[in-house]
Amino acid sequence: MKKYLRILIFTAAAFTACTPESADYSLGPKPTVSFNATPVPNSPNRIAVASTTQGGFIWKWQYGTAGTSALEKDTFSFSKKENIPFS
């Protein structure tokens, strides 16, 4: 009888110990994008960009015709002075 009682107590304890702390499996709010773009001194066609996004972990800069980058901070250049959007 004691053997069955121990098994019953062990089984009950095992199942109650495995309950999740929270049923909320959401990822949380999306980060708000923010960055700095600064001209490089004495280089009119070079721009330094840096992400200032809190909680960011993936970066993808698109520099129009100048290419792309996956670095958190990067410097890029254009062949001539022009207005090219980047994101």
N, C-alpha and C positions, 0 to 999 in steps of 0.2 A: 504494500500500500504506500509506504514512504517513497518507493521508487517512482510510482505513478504521480505522486504529489510533486516530487522534484521536477519531473518532466513537464507537468502542467505549469508550474511556476516559471521554469526556464523558457518554455514556449511563449507564455504570456509576456514575460519581460523582453524577449527577443523582438516580438512584434510591436510592442509599444515603444521600444527604443528606436525604431526605424521610421517613425513618422517625420515628414519634412517640417522644417521650421517655418517655411512660408510656401504658399502655393503660387506666389507671384513670380512668373518666369519671364517677365518683360525685360527688355534691354535698357529701359530708361529713356529719357528724352534724347533727341538728336542733338549733337553738338552744334553750337552756333559758329559758323565759319568766320574767322578773322585772320588777317595777315598784314604784314608790312611789306611795301615795295619801295626800295630806296635806290636812287641813282648812285652808281659807283663814282667816287670823285676822280676827276681827270680822265674819265672814260665815258663820253657822251652817249654811246650806244650800248652800255652795260647797265643792267638792273639787278640788284640783290633782293630776293624775296625770302621771307621767313614766315612760317605759320605761327600764329599766336592763339590758335584754337585750343581751349581747355578740353582735355580728354580725347584729342585727336590721336590716331595711330596709323592712318593711311593717308598719304599725300599724293596728289597727282596734279602737277602744274601743267597747263596747256598754254604755250606761248605763241599762239597763232602760227605764223610761218616759221618761227624759230625753234619749234620742237616741243618736247614734253620732258618732264622729270618726275621722279618718285621720291625725291629727297625732302626732308622737312625744311631745310634751308638750302638755297641754291642761288647761283648767279648765272644769268644768261645774257647773250648779246645779239644785237641785230646788225645786219650788214650795212644799213643806212638809217638815218634818223627818220622815223615815221610813227604814226599812231597805230598800234596794233593791240587789240584787246587781249587780255589773258585772264584765265580763271583758275 
